[in-house]
Amino acid sequence: MTPAQLSRTVLQTVRRAVEADELRVAVLPERVKVQTPPRAGCGDYATNVALQLARGLDGGGPAAALRVAEVLRRRLVGEPGIAGVEIAGPGFLNITVEAGGHAELVRDVLERGEAYGRSDALAAGPAVRLAPGRDVRAAVVGAAVVRLVAFCGGEAVLDDTGVAAGGESSGGDGGPSGGGAAAGGVVPGGGAAGGQVREGGPREALAVRPVGVSAPELLARLGADAARWALLRPAAHDLPDLDPRRLLAQRESNPLFRVRYAHARVRALVRNGRQLGVHSSPDGPYRHPAEVALIATIADYPRLIESAARHRAPDRLARHLEAVADAFFRFHDACPPLPRGEEKPMAAHRSRLALAEAAGAVLAGGLHLLGISAPEHL
C-alpha cells in the first residue's frame, strides 16, 4: 500500500464512519495526510486526522480526539492491506501496513521512475508569481521552486523575465546566474511551457539570505552542480557554505557527494546484477529493519516534495535526499542486494535489488528537481 492509497483509505473510512452516524463532524476533510512517524516502533505511517476532526466537535479536546481515533481505529484494522492500527498520544493513529504493502510501494516507484511523487496537489491554486531576485541565490532558489510547483501540478512564473515552467523537471544543464535571471530548469520566453500561464496571485518575494557572489565566480569556484547544492541546501535564512574544499570533496562528510554516490552505487548494482543474472523483482517481504527504514524514506518523498513546493523551501527536499542516501547505505551494508563470494543468487537478492533501484529513482528525481545532475558513474 502506497502513502497515496493509504491516504484515500483513511479518508474513505472517515466518510463511512460519518455516514454510519459514528462520527458527527461539521466539515469533512478533502484529503488526509499520512507521513512517516518521527521515530521507529510507531508503525509505518501516522496521521493526525482524529485530532483535526475533534476540533469541530462540541467540547472538542483530548477526550474527543481519543474517541474519534478509536472509531477510526476499529474501522481501519479491517481494511485490506492494513496489519494494525494503534492510538498514540492525544489521538495520533499509527498504522502498520501488511508486508505486501511495502512490495507494492517499491513496484510503484519502479513503474513511475523519476515521475514518482508527481501530483496535482497545487493544480487548483493560482499561478505562483515570484518577484525577481537580485542575488544569484534568489535566482537559483526561484528556479527550483518553479520546478517543484510544476511537479505538484501547479504553474509558476518568474516575473522578471516572464519565465514560466510547466511539468518537466530539469536535468541540471546550465549554471547559476545572477542579476535576477533564473538559473537552470526554467523555460525561456513568455508564458508556460506548452501554453499560457493562468492568472496568478500576488507577487511573492523569496526571502533568502544573499551570498554576495556573482554567478561566474561561483561557477569557476564550484561548478554548476556544487554551486546549486550550496545555494539550495541551507534553509533560506542560513548563510551558505561556499568553501570548495568541503563542497567538492569526494568523501562521506560531503552531503552532495554522499547523495550522488548513493545514486551511482545503485546504478552499479543494477549493472553488476545483469552480469550475474540478478534482476529486480519487488516481491518483498521487506521485513529487515534496514529495509523498512529505507522504504519509509522513499514513501515520505512525495510529501516532502509537496511541502517544499508549498513553502518555497527546496532545502527540505535536499535534506530528505540526504536521509534517503543514508538509509540506502545502511540497507546496502545490512542487506546486500547482490550475492557475495560463492553465494548463489536468491529471491532475496532480486527483491533487495528492486528496493535499491527504487531508492536510486528517488535520488535521481530529487536531484533533477533541484537542477543537479545524477551521474551513473562517480
Residue pairs with C-beta under 8 A, 6 or more apart in sequence:
1 9
1 81
1 82
1 97
1 98
1 101
1 104
1 105
2 101
2 104
2 105
2 108
2 299
3 34
3 35
3 45
3 105
3 299
3 300
3 302
3 303
4 302
5 81
5 104
6 34
6 45
6 81
6 82
6 95
6 97
7 31
7 32
7 33
7 34
9 76
9 79
9 81
9 82
10 32
10 34
10 47
10 49
10 72
10 76
10 93
10 95
11 29
11 31
11 32
13 72
13 75
13 76
13 79
14 23
14 28
14 29
14 32
14 49
14 53
14 72
15 28
16 75
17 23
17 71
17 72
17 75
18 24
18 25
18 28
22 71
23 53
23 68
23 71
24 57
25 53
25 56
25 57
26 56
27 56
29 49
29 52
29 53
32 47
32 49
33 47
33 48
33 49
33 303
34 45
34 46
34 47
34 95
35 45
35 46
35 47
35 300
35 303
36 44
36 45
36 46
36 296
36 297
36 299
36 300
37 43
37 44
37 45
37 46
37 94
40 289
40 293
42 86
42 88
42 94
43 84
43 85
43 86
43 94
43 95
43 96
44 95
44 96
44 97
44 101
44 102
44 292
44 295
44 296
44 299
45 94
45 95
45 97
45 299
46 88
46 92
46 93
46 94
46 95
47 92
47 93
47 95
48 91
48 92
48 93
49 72
49 93
50 65
50 66
50 68
50 69
50 72
50 87
50 91
50 92
50 93
51 65
51 90
51 91
51 92
53 65
53 68
54 60
54 61
54 64
54 65
54 67
54 68
54 91
57 64
57 68
62 90
62 91
65 90
65 91
66 87
66 90
66 91
68 91
69 87
69 91
69 92
69 93
70 87
72 85
72 93
73 85
73 86
73 87
73 93
76 82
76 85
76 93
76 95
77 84
77 85
81 97
81 98
81 100
81 101
81 104
82 95
82 96
82 97
82 98
83 96
83 97
83 98
83 99
84 95
84 96
85 93
85 94
85 95
85 96
86 93
86 94
86 96
87 93
87 94
88 94
99 284
99 285
99 286
99 287
100 284
100 285
102 284
102 285
102 286
102 291
102 292
102 295
103 282
103 283
103 284
103 285
103 286
103 351
105 295
105 298
105 299
105 358
106 282
106 284
106 286
106 295
106 298
106 351
106 354
106 355
106 358
107 282
107 354
108 116
109 116
109 298
109 358
109 361
109 362
110 280
110 282
110 354
110 357
110 358
110 361
112 118
112 361
113 361
113 365
114 169
114 361
114 364
114 365
114 368
115 365
116 301
116 302
116 361
116 362
116 365
117 151
117 301
117 302
117 305
117 362
117 365
118 151
118 152
118 153
118 167
119 151
119 152
119 153
119 302
119 305
119 306
120 152
120 153
121 152
121 153
121 154
121 306
121 309
121 310
122 149
122 152
122 153
122 154
122 306
122 309
122 310
123 152
123 153
123 154
125 154
125 201
126 198
126 199
126 200
126 201
127 154
127 155
127 156
127 157
127 164
127 197
127 198
127 199
127 200
127 201
128 145
128 146
128 149
128 154
128 155
128 156
128 157
128 200
128 201
128 204
129 156
129 157
129 159
129 200
129 201
129 202
129 203
129 204
130 142
130 145
130 146
130 156
130 157
130 158
130 159
130 203
130 204
130 205
130 206
131 159
131 160
131 203
131 204
131 205
131 206
132 138
132 158
132 159
132 160
132 161
132 180
133 139
133 141
133 142
133 160
133 180
133 206
133 208
134 178
134 179
134 180
134 210
135 178
135 208
135 210
135 211
135 212
136 176
136 177
136 178
136 183
136 211
136 213
136 214
136 215
136 218
136 231
137 208
137 209
137 210
137 211
137 231
137 240
138 180
138 206
138 208
138 210
139 176
139 177
139 178
139 179
139 180
139 181
139 182
139 183
139 215
140 176
140 183
140 184
140 227
140 228
140 231
140 232
140 371
141 206
141 208
141 231
141 232
141 236
141 312
141 314
142 158
142 182
142 206
143 158
143 170
143 182
143 183
143 184
143 185
143 186
143 371
144 185
144 228
144 232
144 314
144 369
144 370
144 371
145 156
145 206
145 309
145 312
145 314
146 156
146 157
146 158
146 163
146 164
146 165
146 182
146 185
146 186
147 165
147 169
147 170
147 185
147 186
147 369
147 370
147 371
148 305
148 308
148 309
148 314
148 317
148 369
149 155
149 156
149 165
149 309
150 156
150 165
150 166
150 167
150 168
150 169
151 167
151 169
151 305
151 309
151 369
152 305
152 306
152 309
152 310
153 167
154 309
155 164
155 165
155 166
155 192
155 197
155 198
155 200
156 164
156 165
157 163
157 164
157 192
157 197
157 200
158 164
158 182
158 186
159 203
160 180
160 181
160 182
161 180
161 181
161 182
161 188
162 189
162 190
162 191
163 182
163 186
163 187
163 188
163 189
164 186
164 187
164 190
164 191
164 192
164 193
164 197
165 185
165 186
165 187
165 192
165 193
166 187
166 192
166 193
166 194
166 195
167 193
168 193
169 185
169 365
169 368
169 369
170 184
170 185
170 186
170 368
170 369
170 371
171 368
171 373
172 184
172 185
172 224
172 225
172 228
172 367
172 368
172 371
172 372
172 373
172 374
173 184
174 183
174 184
174 185
174 224
175 183
175 184
175 215
175 218
175 219
175 223
175 224
175 227
176 183
176 184
176 215
176 218
176 219
176 224
176 227
176 228
176 231
177 183
177 215
178 214
178 215
179 215
183 215
183 228
183 371
184 224
184 228
184 371
185 371
187 193
191 197
204 312
206 236
206 312
207 236
207 237
208 236
208 237
209 236
209 237
209 238
209 239
209 240
211 218
211 231
211 239
211 240
211 242
213 242
218 227
218 230
218 231
218 242
219 227
221 227
221 242
221 244
222 230
222 242
222 244
222 247
222 248
223 248
225 256
225 260
225 372
225 373
226 244
226 247
226 248
226 256
228 370
228 371
228 372
229 247
229 255
229 256
229 318
229 370
229 372
230 240
230 241
230 242
230 247
231 240
232 314
232 315
232 318
232 370
233 240
233 255
233 256
233 315
233 318
233 319
234 240
234 241
234 315
235 313
235 315
236 313
236 315
241 247
246 253
246 254
247 254
247 256
248 254
249 257
250 257
250 261
250 378
251 257
252 258
255 318
255 322
256 372
257 378
258 322
258 325
258 326
258 329
259 321
259 322
259 324
259 325
259 363
259 367
260 363
260 367
260 372
260 374
260 375
260 378
261 325
261 378
262 324
262 325
262 328
262 329
262 359
262 360
262 363
263 325
263 360
263 363
263 364
263 367
263 374
263 375
263 376
264 375
264 376
264 377
264 378
265 328
265 332
266 328
266 356
266 357
266 359
266 360
266 363
267 360
267 376
267 377
268 376
268 377
269 337
269 338
269 353
269 356
269 357
270 280
270 353
270 356
270 357
270 360
272 338
273 279
273 280
273 337
273 338
273 349
273 353
276 338
276 339
276 345
277 345
278 337
278 338
278 339
278 345
278 349
278 350
278 353
279 350
279 353
280 350
280 353
280 354
280 357
281 347
281 350
281 351
281 353
281 354
282 351
282 354
282 355
282 358
283 347
283 350
283 351
283 354
284 351
285 351
286 292
286 295
286 351
286 355
288 331
288 334
288 335
289 334
290 327
290 330
290 331
290 333
290 334
290 335
291 331
291 335
291 352
291 355
293 327
293 330
293 331
294 324
294 327
294 328
294 330
294 331
294 355
294 359
295 355
296 327
297 320
297 323
297 324
297 327
297 359
297 362
298 324
298 358
298 359
298 362
300 320
301 320
301 324
301 362
301 366
304 316
304 317
304 320
305 317
305 366
305 369
307 313
307 316
308 314
308 315
308 316
308 317
314 369
314 370
317 366
317 369
317 370
318 366
318 370
320 366
321 362
321 363
321 366
321 367
324 359
324 362
324 363
324 366
325 363
327 359
328 356
328 359
328 363
331 352
331 355
331 356
331 359
332 356
335 348
335 352
336 349
336 352
337 349
337 352
337 353
337 355
337 356
338 345
338 349
338 353
339 345
339 346
339 349
363 374
364 374
367 373
367 374
368 374
